């Protein structure tokens, strides 16, 4: 009975190559680089984390400890005075709900407009493509100005409505260009095969392109959501009904009131004034911090894929 021989095992040269690739010897220089890189990245991570820890610590520390500079990364003189003062107000929760609604609607509209416009601009055979890109880029450097924008929003009847926040900021040109670059690198063979199978342009876009673009879409959703969540000036400018304010305007008014001058403040007001900024910033940033881990795996790959010019 003939024995079947493994050509790799019977060949001394191939066996030596296979054995050499199974284990790579680390040089001294590589080990030194690994140690230095680990230490440097650890320090960068701690430096990045410290401001947030300090912010949370100040939010729950006493007024005396904050003024004395004793708060570093852990609450000193733990108290909930300011926190309770903010969250016990009904208007806070009304405005918080407004922020959630504004962010969800604005992000959905912005993504719909950005993805469709970017996909169109990615087609090199499109007539007038250069002009459309030029118009979009032009708006990055020049705008109508504050007063013309205010007049335009007022004349369109969008004051005291969600549309005064959503529509003027519906498309970020930076996000548009990132998505355009991503779609330009999308394999055209897939689109051609789908077209041969009978899919229309809309079918290709919704059934082929978007499902394969989760990374860049998740990244753009994060960019837009953070921008709309933190936005306060458009609402401050175009809204005069407190029931329509987002939570950022509500918290801005609390800071302005707590740090204002004039009448003598009570002991509770002094306590609130000492750490109200930390409490308000913590309440504002916490939802985004909680959201980020769920889309972190898409974040870096989405930005890199959209930044490569193939």
BELLIN-V911964 format. One record per backbone hydrogen bond with DSSP energy under -1.0 kcal/mol. NH is the residue of the N-H (numbers start at 1). CO is the residue of the C=O. Records with the same first field share a line. If there is no record, write none. Layout:
# BELLIN-V911964
NH: CO + CO
This chain:
# BELLIN-V911964
10: 6
15: 11
16: 12
17: 13
18: 14
19: 15
20: 16
21: 17
31: 27
32: 28
33: 29
34: 30
35: 31
36: 32
37: 33
38: 34
39: 35
40: 36
41: 37
42: 38
43: 39
44: 40
45: 41
46: 42
47: 43
48: 44
49: 45
50: 46
53: 49
54: 50
55: 51
56: 52
57: 53
58: 54
59: 55
61: 58
62: 76
66: 62
67: 63
68: 64
70: 65
79: 60
84: 80
85: 81
86: 82
87: 83
88: 84
89: 86
94: 90
95: 91
96: 92
97: 93
98: 94
99: 95
100: 96
101: 97
102: 98
103: 99
104: 100
105: 101
106: 102
107: 103
108: 104
109: 105
110: 106
111: 107
112: 108
113: 109
114: 110
115: 111
116: 112
117: 113
118: 114
119: 115
120: 116
121: 117
122: 118
123: 120
126: 123
129: 126
132: 128
133: 129
134: 130
135: 131
136: 132
137: 133
138: 134
139: 135
140: 137
141: 138
142: 138
149: 145
150: 146
151: 147
152: 148
153: 149
154: 150
155: 151
156: 152
157: 154
158: 153
160: 238
161: 158
164: 161
165: 162
166: 162
167: 163
170: 167
176: 172
177: 173
178: 174
179: 175
180: 176
181: 177
182: 178
183: 179
184: 180
185: 181
186: 183
192: 188
193: 189
194: 190
195: 191
196: 192
197: 193
198: 195
199: 194
204: 200
205: 201
206: 202
207: 203
208: 204
209: 204
210: 205
213: 210
217: 213
218: 214
219: 215
220: 216
221: 217
222: 218
223: 219
224: 220
225: 221
226: 222
227: 223
228: 224
229: 225
230: 226
236: 232
237: 233
238: 234
239: 235
244: 241
250: 246
251: 247
252: 248
253: 249
254: 250
255: 251
256: 252
257: 253
258: 254
259: 255
270: 266
271: 267
272: 268
273: 269
274: 270
275: 271
276: 272
279: 275
280: 276
281: 277
282: 278
283: 279
284: 280
285: 281
286: 282
289: 285
290: 286
291: 287
292: 288
294: 291
295: 292
302: 298
303: 299
304: 300
305: 301
306: 302
